[in-house]
Amino acid sequence: MITFIIAFILLIIGYFTYGKFVDKTFNSDANKTTPAHTLQDGVDFVPMNSNKNSFIQILNIAGVGPIFGPILGALYGPSAFLWIVFGSIFAGGVHDYLTGMISIRFGGAHLPAMASRFLGKSFSHVVNLFTLLLLVLVGTVFVTAPAEMINALIGSDTDYLKIIILGIFIYYIIATVLPIDKIIGKIYPILGMLLILSAIGICIGMFIYGDPLPELTLENLHPKKIPYYPVIFLTISCGALSGFHATQSPIISRTIDNEKDGRKVFYGMMILEAFIAMIWAAASMSLLNPEELSALLEEGGPAAVVNKIAIILLGTVGGTVAIIGVIVLPITSGDTSFRAARMIIADYLKIDQKVLRNRFAVAIPLFAISFILTNMDFQLLWRYFSWSNQVTAAIALWIGTVYLYQNKKQYIIALVPAFFITSVIFSYIFYDPTIGFNLSPTTSNWAGLLITCLLTAFFFRVMKKRKTQEVQ
């Protein structure tokens, strides 16, 4: 397990070195008063300590993505570790940190508001619509996925799926409209410990009972020979780089007590999510070869793989606890997805959220739309979610690039991952046969690269024009 162990060490080093460099580049200031204090309202703007914020953040961002995605990515073999490690250090951590910290600097602003400030008001309307679409898709995915796992865990001949879905929706409504410290602030630290303990349990079980992991090779081991680029970067999003995090970090930016907590809460929790992704990808490779894994995924999807791994490594009781830890993930991301959607709509339409009636008025239509989408094919829903997720990540990284550029800081830390993921999303939409244009990988990759180069040239032209106007 040399590759696996080295990957773990690199993640730790990345947090203490590159994470510190990113924080220094942004120049977090302990003396600045955060929105949690200046805008305190007892609902969304509530000061909380760094430990509580960290637990809430990891549960907000870690849905089924850092488990389902790495399990699917394990089909490529240990080369999947490359994206998890380097993606989380140089892209995902930067993405999460910048969106959270820029939000703090601008009164807890959500992504559309940041897009309006840094990318232009006209573009912000598109970002608003796109962000809401992503949040509703995420909320829907994070209803159906845990509901199916709970239904499988019950193991009864009776199908309780619809009843479970209804129960999850009821919880989501309550968590969405109540003040953040009433439910989320109280139960998330406990659930966070359950999540971490379940991941540790799987990791220990893998070392004791699992077969040796294959060492790093750049060979494409996917049974269907699906190209590594650009598919792996959408298959494994949470755990490496995820635009969904850009919708969640502003929730916590409204509860950060001190700017110096930012590296731990935003960058650090991204690295922790990468650890979770590494464990599940490694466990999939340790217990199943690519052909066996592919067959199990075809039969029951990632949820079936989770059940098998947990029971094999931890036994019936321990495996059940681990599965519950996995179930916790999507539920605790789904509730904050709808919460973020409510806050974005309220900010956009200027609807006062101190009044409970107003919160219900915004939230109920969102749940109605999501309930309808639960009838959609899950695999198709996941593809749309994956692509829209990385589009949102690209937007957030370009916002971070503009912010650093305008403040005369080392914007290269955001520009490089912004350029990379932008080329990926264009290449993917040209390549994918289901939601895209079904072009060859070579044609798709060159087209994606060309469009990204043109957009980057346009970016620098606009920035130069703005700089000239400021001087004049």
Disulfide bonds with the S-S distance in Angstrom:
none
